[in-house]
């Protein structure tokens, strides 16, 4: 079967696509997210690419990186699979992770693993306009140096021109990154490349974003313009591209509140358009050096294809403007497929044919026709052993020592069935280490036993006082200490004690006033009078805010806390309001995470949800839905 992988790299995004004979065209690895953030997170032996990695990088999680080309210029190392690697290998390892996913998730290992195909996997690399030549050269060189032998760096623009080419002609291809535009002029004998500063910026967006901010008066709610700019710009673009004459709408800002705003078409008027005049003058001047501008065909690709402001500015100067849509991109990709077929999917002189229809069915271990001589492990066996070591490390990082032992013993059985003993020494070392870790995990030292007995006593004291939060805090503290030392012998007991405390917390009386009131008939008249006077005060104002939270009225509770100057509780309300929007998307992701068996993503989601379970319990909010989602994600193993 012929197949090919296309990797399109821009400064802040990466896109993986693949071709197979069965599909007959290039398709993205992930149809739901064709272009991913060029961010990577090395989590143990797992490599996570995209928005999850970007979020972890912004949280400053160790071994999570965004702006990879920036990091590659720095001196230093990251940790991956218990080894240290230089920062300048970040994109190399990102590409390798994507390709491993291709063989495992898309080809279902029908063609073997990446390690077995690295020398001849047909790999096309397209560098975005925002990648410098020296950066591109380093990436390509690293791929060659690390075993990839069938690589071709392609010029996407040449395939675009071939797709739309008339007889001869001059082409101006515009692509964007940030607020700048990269312009490339292609004529029959010359090629010119230059940057137009701020040409990709639509000044109307920032003007409307500022107006929306002012008209919402959100500043009075302690919000800051810079923190809300992304959502404000999104609302501004929606109005510009809607074509409507006015907008009477709401915007949800980071505090979870909907703010009304009103815009009209007149608000888009700009009184100073000097920047656009400057870049247009430069562009026209450059084109006129090769051909009269009206004879030049302009092609807008990528994000510029949706930049209506730029298009409106170009139309008076250039008559022939092509805006690349999805169908046009498909046509260009089809041209690339034709080129691959013409080259038999061999891009380098050392690549070998990709016909692997008989893969896995040929004789192994020297058992050719008429011979039964064993000549040691095959390359496949050696690759399987390397994969085993990585699997064992991954399970060790997750403290899953039993699973690590199981996959090790399964490998031993496979090798024994082939009569191979060459891996026995290393296997013995692996099993010895795993047995020690398993014993350590299941054993309990006298010190830990004393700590647990002390915990039982102190929890009982707190529960009798009605101080359930302190009881739970003590349980969690010991749990974290044991987890840090990879001791799991008390996990079930700690979980049971915590469940008992939570059950008692839910059945506790609403307030002490109710108990006092039930005995009020036994008090003398003076005490009864005092009690009646104190009764309204027994339900404190802050209890009203807590009651609103239990009812799910978080915005009202936040307002109540703010009026009382309780900043911490108000901030927690804001966290929960934001979380509810995020959690809604997480619930919809569960099925797709399960289908792709994305263990790393499931683990990341579980960790984040558990943080909010603790926050819910702090305020007595029912966390059953969160707990159920954790259980569903925990099944992905």
N, C-alpha and C positions, 0 to 999 in steps of 0.2 A: 504494500500500500504506500503510495506517495503521500507525504505530508510536509508541512512547512509552518514555521512560527514567525510572525512579524511582531517586533517590539518597537513601539513608537515612544521615544523619550523626549520630554520637554523638561524645562527646569523644575517645574513643580507638579507635573503629572506623568504618568506612564500608562501605556495601553498595550495589552497583550491580545493578539489575534492569531487564529490558526486556520490552516487549510488542510483538508483531507480529500482524497478522491471521492469518498462517499458523500461529502457535503457539496463539494464542487465550487466553493467560494470561501473567502475569509470571513470568519465569525469571531466576535470577541469571546475571550475566556468566560467572562461574566456578563451576561446580557443585561442584568439589572444595574451593573456599574461598569460600563465599558472602559471608561477612563478612571484610573485610581490616582489618588494623591501619591506623589513620589515620596513616600514616607515608609520607613521600615522599623519593625520592632522585633528584636531578637529575644524571645522569651524562652529561656532554656534551650531546647533543641528545635523549637518551632520558630518559623519566620513568618511574620504577619505584615502584609502590605496594604496600604490604603488609609482610609479615614480613621480606622481604629488605631493604627500606628501613629498617625498624625496627632490624634487626641492624646495618646500616651506621651508623645514627644513634648506637647505643650504643657503637660503635667510634670515634665522633667523626670519621667520614669527612666530608670537606668536602661541603657541599650535600646532606647527608642529615639529615632532621628527623623527630622524633617529638614528640608533644604539640604539634600544630600550633597549637592555639588559644593555648597559652602563648607560642610563638614569635611569633605575630601581634601580641602586645602589646609586643614589643621593637622598638627602632629598629635597622635594619640591612638588608643586602641578601644575596641568594643569586645564584649564577651559573647561568644556563640558556641554552643555545644562544648562547654568547658574548655574552650581555647580562646586565646586573644588574637584579634585580627586588626589590621591597620584601618584607619578611617577611610583611606583612599580606595578601599575595596567595597565600600557600601553599595554602590550601584551594581557591581559585579555580583554580589551575594543576593541582591534584590532580583536580578534577572535569573539567576540560578534557581531561586525559590519559585519564581513564576513558571519556569520550565519543568521543575519537579512536579508542580501542580498539574501541568499539562499532561505529563506521562501518567500520573496516578489518577487524576480525576476525569480527564477527558478521554484519553486512550485506554484507561482502566488497566494499565500495565500490559496491554496486549502486544506492545512493541518492546517490552522490557522497560527498564528504568532509565533515568537520565544518565547515570554513570555508565551504562552500557552503550549509550547512543551519543555521548558527548562529542566524539570525534567527527561524526558525520550528520548530526541533526541539522537540517537545513534551517538556518537562522538569518532572517533579514532584520537589519537595524536601521531605523529611520530617526535621525536627530532633528529636533525642532529648531526653529529659527533662533530661539534664545539660548542655544547651546553653542559655546565658542569652539573653534576648530581644535584648539589644544585639548579641551575637555573631551571632545568627541574622540580624538586620537588616543587618549589615555584609556577610555572605556573599551574601544575596539581592541587595543593592544592587550589589555588585561584578559579579555575573552579568549584571544589566541593563546596567551601565555598559560591560561588555566585549562587548556584541553579542548576548547571548541575549535574544530578544524574546518567547518563548512559554513563560513560567515560571509555575508555580503552587506556592506553599508550601502543603502540605496538613497537616491535623491528623489524624494516624493514629487518635487516640482517637475522633474523631467517626465514622469508618468502623467502628471496633470496636463502638461503641454501636449503630450502625445495623444491624450484623450480628446482634447478640444482643438487640436491643431488644424488650422486652415493651410493654405499654401504659403509657406514661409511665415512672415509676420513677426511682430515684436510683442512680447508679453510682459506685463507688469503684474507680479504676484505679491499680494499683500497678506501678511500674517501678523498676528498680534501677540504680545506678552506684556502683561501689566497695562500701563497707560501708553506704552510706546508701540510703534509699528515698524516691522522689518519689511523693507521694500527690496524686491529683486527684479531686475530688468534682464530679460533674455532676448537677444536678437540673434541673427544668423551667425555672427562672428564674435559677439561680445557678451559678457555677463557683468552686471553691476549690482552691488549690494550696499545698502545704506540704511540707517535708522532714522525714523521720523519721530522726534521727541514729542510726547503728549498727543500724538495724532489719534491714538485709540481712545482717548478720554472724551466722554460725552459730558460737557460742562453742565448740561441741563440736569443730570442726575444729582450732582452735588448741590445744585441750587434748590431742587425740589426736596432733597433729603433735609436740608437746613430748614426749609419752610414747614415740612411735616413736623420736625422736632419742635419748632417754635409754636406751632398751632396745637400740638398735643399738650403743651405745658407739662411735660413729663419731668422736667427739671425740678419741679416742686416736690416730686416724690423721691428725691435723693438719687436720681439716675444721672449718668453722665453721657454726653453726646458721643464721645469717642467709643464708648462701650456698646452703643446701640447703632453705630454707623452702618453695619452690614445689613441689618433689618430695615433701616431707613432707606438705604440705597435700593434694596429689593423692591420696596413699595413704590419708590420713585420710578424705577424701570418699568414696573407693571403698568403704571399710569401712562408713561410715555408710549409704550408699545401697544397699549390697548386701543389707541386711536380715539378714545372718548374725549368729549369736550370738557368734562368735569368728573371729579371723583369725590364721593361722599362715603368714606370708608372708615374702617378701624384697623389699627396696627397693634399687635401683641409684642410688648417689649420684654426685656429680661426679667422683670419682676412678675411676669405672668398676667399683667393687667392689660385689658383692651383699651386703647386710647383712640378717640375719634379724631379725624382730620378731614379737611376739605381742600381740594385743589381745582384750579381751572386751567384751561389751555393757555390763558394769558400768563400764568405763572411760569411757563416754559420759555418766555421771551428772554433773549440774551442781548444785553446792550453793548457788551464788549466781546467781539469775536476775533480779536487780534491773533490768537494762537492758531486758529484754523486757517486764517489767511496766510500766516507764515509757512506752515507745513505744505499748504497747497502750492505756494509759489516755488518752494524747493522741489516738490514732486514734479510739477510741470516742467521746470527748468531741466531736471535730470532726463526726463523722457524725451524732451525736444532735442537732446544731443544725439539721439539715435533715429528718431522718426517723429513726424508731427503727431502731437498727442492724440488727435482724433483717429489716427491709424493704429494706435496701440490698444491691444485688448487687455483689460484689467480683470484680474481674478482675485476675489476675496475668499479666504479660507479660514477655517477654525472659528474662533470667537468673533472675528471681524465680519463673518457672514450674517451675524445678527445685530451688528452695530448700525442701526438706522441713521444715526446722526452722521457718521462718516460717509455712508452711502449717499446721503442727501447732499453732502458737500462735494463729493466726487462727480456726481452726474452732470453738472453744468460744464465740467472740464473734459470728461471722457464719455464718448458715446457708447462704446462697447464694454459693458461691465457684466461680468459673470459672477454670480453669487453661488458658491458651492453648497448644495444641499445634500441630503442623504443619498439620493439617487446618483448624484454626480460622484460622490465619494465611492459608492459601490462600483461605478464604471471604472474609476482609477484602480481600485483593488483588483478588478477583473483583468486589467492590463498587466498588473504585477503577476497575477496567476499565469497569464499567457507567457510572460517572460520566464517564470520559473519552469514551466513545462518545456519551453524551447531549450533551456539549459539542463533539462533532465534532473532538476532540483539539486544540481551539483554546482556549488559556487566557488569552491577552492580546489586546487589540483590534487590535494591529498584526501578529498572526501571519497567515500565509497558508495555504491548504489544503495538505494533505500528499500530494495525488494526484500521484505522480511516475512513473506507469506509462509515460509517454512520455519519460522522462528519457534524454537522450543521442541521441534519434532525430529531434529537431526540426532545423530549418535553423539553421546557425551562420554567424558572420561576415557577417551581412546577406544571405545567399543565400536570399531568400524567393522564393516562386513568381513567376516572370516577371522576376526581378532577379538580377544577378550582381555587384552593387557590394560591394567590400570596405570595411568601416568600421572596421578595426583589430581588435585582439585582443578576444576575448570574455572575460567574467568567468571562465569556466572556464580559458582560457589564462593569465590573470593568476594564478589560484589555482595552476595547475600550475607556474608560474614560482616562486611563493613556496615551494611544496613542494620544487622543485628546489634552491633555495638552502639550505633546511634539510637536505636529503639530503647536499648537498656539505659542509656544516659538520659533519654527523655523521661522514662518511667522513674528513674532515680530522682530527677529534678522535681517530679510531682509526688515524691514519697510513695510511689506505687511499686514497692519492692516485690510484692507477690507476682504482679504482672510481668515485671522484668525477669523473674525466675522462670515464669511459665513460657515466655517466648524463647528464653535461652534453652530450656529443656526440649522444646519443640524443634529447635535448630539441631540439637544434638541427635535427636531421633532421625531427622532427615539425613544427616551426614552418616550416621551409622548404617542406614539402609543402603547407602552407596559404598559402604566399606571404607569411608574416609576417617582418619584419625588425626589428620594434620593440624586441626584446630584445638585438639584436646587440652594442650597446656594453657592456652589463653582462656579457654572456656572454664577450666578449673579455677583460674584466678578470679574470673567474673563471678562464678558461683560462690566462691569463698567470701568475697566482699559482700555479695547480696545476703548471704546467710547471717553475716555479722550485723548488717543493717536491719534485717528482719528481727533478729533477736533484740537489738537495741530498741526498735520501735515497740515491741511487745512487752519489754521488761519494765519494771517499776522499781526505782531505787528507794531505800528507806527514807531519804529526804523527801521524795515526792509523795510517799505514803503519809508522812507527817503533815505535809502541806495540804493534802486532801482532807485529812481528818480535821485540821484546823479550819479549812473552808466549810466543812459541814457544820461546825459549831457556829462560826461567825454568820453564815447564811441563816441559820435558825434564829439567831438573835435579831438580825435585821428584819426577818419575816414577822417575828412576834411584835416588833415595833411598828410594822407597817411600812418600813423603808425598803420597798421592793427594788427600787433603782440601784441602791447601794449593794443589795444582795446580788443582782445581776452583774453589776460592775465587778464584784469580787470573783464571780464565776468566770467571766470573760478574761479577767487578768490572768488567772491561773491557766485557762485554756490557751491563751496566746503564748505564755511562757513554755508550756509543754510542746506546743506546735513548733515554736522556734527551735527547740531541741529535738524535734522529730520524734516525740514520745506520744503514742496514741493509745496506750493501755487504759487511760481514763476517759477517753472520748465519749463512750456510751454513758458512763456514770454522770459526767458533767452535763451532757445533753438532757438526761433524765431529771437531774436536780433543777436545771434551768427551766425545763418544761413545767415542773411542779410549782416553781416560784411564779411563773407567768399565769398558771391556772389559778393560784391563790390571789394574785393581783387582780384578775378579772372578776373574782367573786367578793372582793373587799367591799365594805360599806361605802356609799358615796361620800359621806362626811361624818365627822364625829358628832355633829349637831343632831343627826338622826338618832344616834344612840342616847344622847343626853335627853332628847325630847321624849323618848320612850320611857324614861325614868322620871319625868318631870312631875308626875303625880306624887312622888315621894318627897319632893322638895318643899320647904316652907314657902310661905307667900312671898317673902322678900327675895329668896333665891329664884322663885318663879318669875318675879318681876324683872330681876336682873337678866334671867335667861331670855325672856321675851325681848328685852332691850338689845341683847347681844346677838339674837338670832339672825337679823339681816346682815350683820357684819361677818357671820361665820362663813357665808358664801362670798369669798373675796372676789375683787374685780378680776384678778388674774385667773380665778377659776372660770369666769365667764369666757375668757379667751380660750382656755383649755377645752371647755365644753363645745365651743364653736369648732375647734379642731377635730374633736371626736365625731362631730356631725358632718365633717367634710367641708365645712365652710372656711376654707383657709384664707381667702382674701379678707373676709370679715374679721377672722381671728387676728390677722396681721394688722389690720387697721386698729383693732382694740389694743393689741400689744404696743403699737406705736404711740397711741395716745397716752399710754401708761409709762412710756419711756423704757419699755422692755425690749431692747435691741436684739438680744440673742434669740428670744422666742420669735420676734418678727422676722429675723433672718432665716430661721428654720422654716417658717411658713413659706418664704420665698423659695427656699430650696425645694420644698415639697411641690409647690406650684410648677416650678420648672421640671421637676422630676416626673410629674404626671404626664407631661407632654412627651418626654423622652421615653418613659416606660411604655406608652402606647405603641411606639415604634418597635421597642424591644419585643413586645408580645407577638407582633406580626412577623418578627424575624425567626422565631423559634423553629418553625417548620423548615425554613430554608437552611438554617444552621444544621438541623438534624439531617437533611437530605445530603448536604455536602460533607457531613461529619467533621465540621470545623471545630475541633476540640479546643483550640486556643481561643477562638472567639467565644465559645460557650463558657470557658473558664473565666474570661475577662468579664462577661456579662454577669455571671454568678457573683463574682467579687464585688461588682458595683451594686447589684441589687441588695446584697447582704448589708451594705453600708446603710441603705435606706430602711431595711427591716429594723435595724437598731434605732434609727430615728423615729420610725413609726411607734415602736414599743415605748420609746421615751415619753410619748404623748398619749399612750393608750389607744392608738389608731389600729384598726384591724389590718394586719399584714398578710392575711390568708392568700390573697391573690399573688403577692410577691413570693411567698413561700412556695405556692404551686408552680410558679414559673421557674423557680430555682430547681425544683424537683424534675421538671421536664428537661431543663438544660443539663442537669446532672446525669441524665440517662445517656448523654452523648459521650461515649467512652470508646 
